[in-house]
Amino acid sequence: MDPWSLYAMMKRSRRFEEAVTRLWDQGLISGEMHLGTGEEAIMAGVVSQLAPGDAMAVDHRGSAAFLMRGVAPLLLLREMLGCADGLCAGRGGHMHLFSKEHLAASSGIVGATGPAAVGFALAAQRLRPGTLAVAFFGEGALNQGMLMESIHLASQWRLPVLFVCKDDGWAITTRPEPGAGSVMERRVSGLGARFMEVDGLDVQQVWQAAREAMGSLRTGRGPVFLRARCIHLGGHYLGYALHRAIRSPLREMPKTFGTLIGSFLRREGGSLRERWAGMQIVLSTTLAASRELGWLPDQDPLKRLRASLSSNPGRLRELEHGIDAEISSAVAAAMEGVA
């Protein structure tokens, strides 16, 4: 395990997604945009250990995995810009990326990475013994039947699948019920997969856990489920309302609470006391979520790893400068011919 190479993968992914954010803010990339800022330690810890012939199925936050697997940033940028020379001829956008060369596929359908990874793993078992498949997904996907069935089928057929659950503790705008983690472990174990848990903000922990899991998979011992706790620094998607409120409270809070108060005043039915009680619940929940989201930058996995490398500032500056130059060059090239 080389922390410098892991940091380079994570930093490159972060710089790429920051560039995507700027293009999206300018209106050059259309539609919703789901970024993986905050997930980099999970992706680097796993993808860095994939060997030739291994496959991966990625969810709607696919940029980091594809970059780390070796897809050129220019191809990804041109794809997101809707260009015919993009990775998927401009038809997949950021959520539906495919690369046959890298045995990599992504999908915006929640839970779809399970069946895709099982298909990859069945091919690996029959055609490429010793190789494996990885499925990346969020914790909400575990409530999808096709993912649960995929875990069960992988267990019954002893398929080499690593199911990686990126658990950020949010279902878009709501928090899970207390004890959801223990329910997850019982469910996964009941479906026949080995359950592992790791701090997804610590790339070295993820790397060690993934190494152990992959060693087991390559020797035919059946699927492994790795739960990795993480954060989403940008919320569920770019433009996330609570993040806007945190960053620009004077401008955004009146919009948020003004709408709530207006709804409270216009609502028909129920006594004033009942409506006020409901209003208090909504306001307190919103404020609590805003406070929690405000702490996310302090948990940044890049900052954690960078701090451990800061004893060699010269090497760190050189590495980061090279990454900045590469991404800037890719953006400049991607923008050629874009109106």
C-alpha positions in Angstrom: 0.0 0.0 0.0 1.5 3.3 -1.1 -0.3 6.3 0.5 1.2 8.6 -2.1 -0.4 6.8 -5.0 -3.7 6.6 -3.2 -3.6 10.3 -2.5 -2.8 11.0 -6.1 -5.9 9.0 -7.2 -8.1 10.7 -4.7 -6.8 14.2 -5.5 -7.1 13.7 -9.2 -10.8 12.6 -8.7 -11.5 15.6 -6.5 -10.0 18.1 -9.0 -11.9 16.5 -11.8 -15.2 16.7 -10.0 -14.5 20.3 -9.0 -14.0 21.1 -12.7 -17.3 19.3 -13.5 -19.0 21.5 -10.9 -17.8 24.6 -12.6 -19.0 23.5 -16.0 -22.4 22.5 -14.5 -22.7 25.9 -12.8 -22.1 27.5 -16.1 -24.9 25.5 -17.7 -22.6 23.6 -20.0 -23.6 20.2 -18.5 -27.3 19.6 -18.4 -29.5 17.7 -16.0 -28.9 16.6 -12.4 -25.3 16.1 -11.4 -24.3 13.6 -8.7 -20.7 13.8 -7.5 -18.6 11.5 -5.4 -16.8 14.2 -3.4 -16.3 12.6 0.0 -16.3 9.0 -1.4 -12.7 9.1 -2.8 -11.2 7.0 0.0 -13.6 4.1 -0.7 -13.1 4.2 -4.4 -9.3 4.5 -4.3 -9.0 1.8 -1.6 -10.9 -0.7 -3.8 -10.2 0.3 -7.4 -6.5 0.6 -6.8 -6.4 -3.2 -6.2 -8.4 -4.3 -9.3 -6.3 -6.5 -11.6 -6.6 -7.0 -15.4 -9.7 -9.0 -16.0 -11.5 -7.7 -12.9 -14.8 -5.8 -13.6 -16.8 -3.2 -11.8 -20.4 -2.0 -11.8 -20.8 1.6 -10.5 -23.8 3.6 -9.5 -24.8 7.2 -10.5 -21.6 8.6 -9.0 -19.2 6.9 -11.5 -16.6 9.6 -12.2 -14.1 8.6 -9.6 -14.2 4.9 -10.3 -13.8 5.4 -14.1 -10.9 7.8 -13.6 -9.1 5.5 -11.2 -9.7 2.6 -13.5 -7.8 4.4 -16.3 -10.5 6.1 -18.4 -9.1 9.4 -19.7 -10.6 12.6 -18.1 -11.1 14.1 -21.6 -13.4 11.2 -22.6 -15.5 11.7 -19.5 -15.7 15.4 -19.8 -16.7 15.2 -23.5 -19.4 12.6 -22.5 -20.8 14.9 -19.8 -20.9 17.8 -22.3 -22.9 15.6 -24.7 -20.3 15.4 -27.4 -20.2 12.6 -30.0 -16.6 11.9 -29.2 -17.3 11.3 -25.5 -16.9 7.9 -23.8 -20.4 6.8 -24.8 -20.9 9.1 -27.8 -22.5 11.7 -25.6 -25.5 9.6 -24.9 -24.8 8.3 -21.4 -24.1 11.5 -19.4 -22.6 11.2 -16.0 -24.8 8.4 -14.7 -24.6 5.8 -17.5 -21.0 5.3 -18.3 -19.6 2.2 -20.1 -16.1 1.1 -21.0 -15.8 -2.4 -22.5 -12.0 -2.0 -22.5 -12.1 -1.6 -18.7 -14.9 -4.0 -18.0 -16.8 -1.1 -16.3 -20.4 -0.1 -16.4 -22.5 2.4 -14.5 -26.2 2.9 -14.1 -28.5 5.5 -12.5 -31.0 2.8 -11.5 -30.7 2.3 -7.8 -29.6 -1.2 -7.0 -28.8 -2.1 -10.7 -25.1 -2.6 -9.9 -25.9 -5.8 -8.1 -27.2 -7.8 -11.1 -24.5 -6.2 -13.3 -21.8 -7.3 -10.9 -23.2 -10.8 -10.6 -23.2 -11.1 -14.4 -19.6 -9.9 -14.5 -18.7 -12.4 -11.8 -20.3 -15.3 -13.5 -18.3 -14.6 -16.6 -15.2 -14.3 -14.4 -15.9 -17.6 -12.8 -16.4 -19.4 -16.1 -13.9 -17.5 -18.4 -11.3 -15.8 -16.2 -10.7 -17.9 -13.0 -9.1 -15.8 -10.3 -10.7 -12.5 -11.4 -13.6 -10.8 -9.6 -16.3 -8.2 -9.9 -17.1 -5.2 -7.7 -20.5 -3.5 -7.2 -20.7 0.0 -5.8 -23.9 1.4 -4.4 -25.4 3.5 -1.6 -27.1 2.1 1.5 -30.6 2.8 0.1 -30.0 0.3 -2.7 -30.1 -2.5 -0.2 -33.9 -2.0 0.0 -34.2 -2.9 -3.7 -35.2 -6.5 -4.4 -32.7 -6.9 -7.3 -29.8 -6.1 -5.1 -30.9 -8.5 -2.3 -31.5 -11.2 -4.9 -28.0 -10.5 -6.4 -26.4 -11.0 -3.0 -28.3 -14.2 -2.5 -27.5 -15.6 -5.9 -23.8 -14.7 -5.6 -23.8 -16.6 -2.3 -25.6 -19.7 -3.7 -23.2 -19.9 -6.7 -20.2 -18.7 -4.7 -19.5 -16.0 -7.2 -16.5 -13.6 -6.7 -18.4 -10.4 -6.0 -17.4 -7.6 -3.7 -20.5 -5.7 -2.8 -19.3 -2.2 -1.6 -22.0 -0.2 0.2 -21.1 3.5 0.5 -23.2 4.5 3.5 -23.4 8.3 4.0 -26.3 8.0 6.5 -28.7 10.0 4.3 -31.6 9.0 2.1 -31.4 12.1 -0.1 -32.8 14.5 2.6 -33.8 12.2 5.5 -31.9 10.2 8.1 -32.3 6.4 8.5 -34.0 4.9 11.5 -31.7 4.2 14.5 -30.1 0.8 14.3 -30.2 0.6 10.5 -26.6 -0.6 10.5 -27.3 -3.7 12.6 -30.3 -4.4 10.4 -28.1 -4.2 7.3 -25.6 -6.7 8.8 -28.4 -9.2 9.7 -29.9 -8.9 6.3 -26.6 -9.4 4.4 -25.7 -12.3 6.6 -29.1 -13.9 6.1 -28.6 -13.6 2.3 -25.4 -15.7 2.7 -22.6 -13.1 2.2 -19.7 -12.3 4.5 -20.2 -8.9 6.2 -17.3 -6.5 6.8 -17.4 -2.9 8.0 -14.8 -0.1 7.7 -14.4 3.6 8.1 -14.8 4.8 4.5 -13.1 8.1 5.3 -9.8 6.3 5.9 -8.3 5.1 2.7 -5.8 2.9 4.4 -8.5 1.1 6.3 -10.5 0.6 3.2 -7.4 -0.7 1.3 -6.7 -3.2 4.0 -10.3 -4.4 4.2 -10.6 -4.6 0.4 -7.3 -6.6 0.2 -8.6 -9.2 2.6 -11.9 -9.4 0.9 -10.4 -9.7 -2.6 -8.0 -12.4 -1.4 -11.0 -14.4 -0.3 -12.9 -13.8 -3.5 -10.1 -14.9 -5.7 -9.9 -18.2 -4.0 -13.5 -19.0 -4.5 -14.9 -18.5 -1.0 -18.0 -16.6 -2.1 -19.2 -13.0 -2.0 -18.2 -10.3 0.5 -20.2 -7.3 1.5 -18.2 -4.3 2.6 -20.0 -1.5 4.4 -18.0 1.7 4.3 -19.2 4.8 6.1 -18.7 8.0 4.0 -19.9 11.6 3.4 -21.2 13.5 0.4 -19.6 16.9 0.6 -22.0 18.3 -2.0 -25.1 16.6 -0.7 -27.1 14.2 -2.8 -26.7 16.3 -6.0 -25.3 19.7 -7.0 -27.7 22.5 -5.9 -28.7 20.6 -2.8 -31.0 23.0 -0.9 -29.5 22.5 2.6 -26.0 23.1 1.3 -27.1 26.3 -0.4 -28.6 27.4 2.9 -25.3 26.7 4.8 -23.1 28.5 2.2 -25.4 31.5 1.7 -27.7 31.7 4.7 -28.8 35.3 4.2 -29.9 34.6 0.7 -31.2 31.0 1.0 -32.8 30.7 4.4 -35.7 33.2 3.7 -36.6 31.1 0.6 -36.5 27.8 2.6 -38.4 29.0 5.7 -40.5 31.5 3.8 -42.0 28.6 1.8 -42.6 26.6 5.0 -44.3 29.5 6.8 -46.4 30.3 3.8 -47.6 26.7 3.6 -48.3 26.8 7.4 -50.5 29.9 7.0 -52.4 28.7 4.0 -53.0 25.1 5.1 -56.6 24.1 5.6 -57.8 21.8 8.4 -56.3 21.2 11.8 -56.1 23.5 14.7 -53.6 26.3 14.9 -51.8 24.4 17.7 -51.5 21.2 15.6 -50.2 23.1 12.6 -47.7 25.0 14.8 -46.5 21.7 16.3 -45.9 20.2 12.9 -44.1 23.4 11.8 -41.8 23.2 14.8 -40.9 19.6 13.9 -40.0 20.6 10.3 -38.0 23.6 11.4 -36.0 21.8 14.1 -35.3 18.9 11.8 -34.1 21.3 9.0 -31.9 23.2 11.4 -30.4 20.0 12.9 -29.6 18.7 9.4 -28.0 22.0 8.5 -25.8 21.9 11.5 -24.7 18.4 10.8 -24.0 19.1 7.1 -21.9 22.1 8.2 -19.4 19.8 9.9 -18.8 17.7 6.8 -15.7 19.6 5.5 -13.9 18.7 8.8 -14.3 15.0 7.9 -12.9 15.3 4.3 -11.0 12.1 3.5 -8.5 14.0 1.4 -7.6 16.2 4.3 -7.1 13.2 6.5 -4.6 11.6 4.1 -2.9 14.8 3.2 -2.1 15.5 6.8 -0.2 12.3 7.0 1.9 13.2 4.0 2.6 16.8 5.0 6.0 16.0 6.4 7.2 16.1 2.7 5.8 19.4 1.5 7.9 19.6 -1.6 6.7 16.2 -2.9 3.2 17.1 -2.0 3.3 20.4 -3.9 4.8 18.8 -7.0 2.2 16.1 -7.0 -0.7 18.5 -6.6 0.7 20.9 -9.2 0.9 18.0 -11.7 -2.7 16.9 -11.1 -3.9 20.5 -11.4 -2.1 20.9 -14.7 -3.5 17.6 -16.1 -7.1 18.4 -15.2 -6.8 22.0 -16.5 -5.5 20.7 -19.7 -8.3 18.1 -20.0 -10.9 20.8 -19.4 -9.4 23.1 -22.0 -9.3 20.3 -24.6 -12.9 19.3 -23.7 -14.2 22.8 -24.3 -12.9 22.9 -27.9 -15.9 23.3 -30.2 -18.4 23.6 -27.3 -20.7 26.6 -27.7 
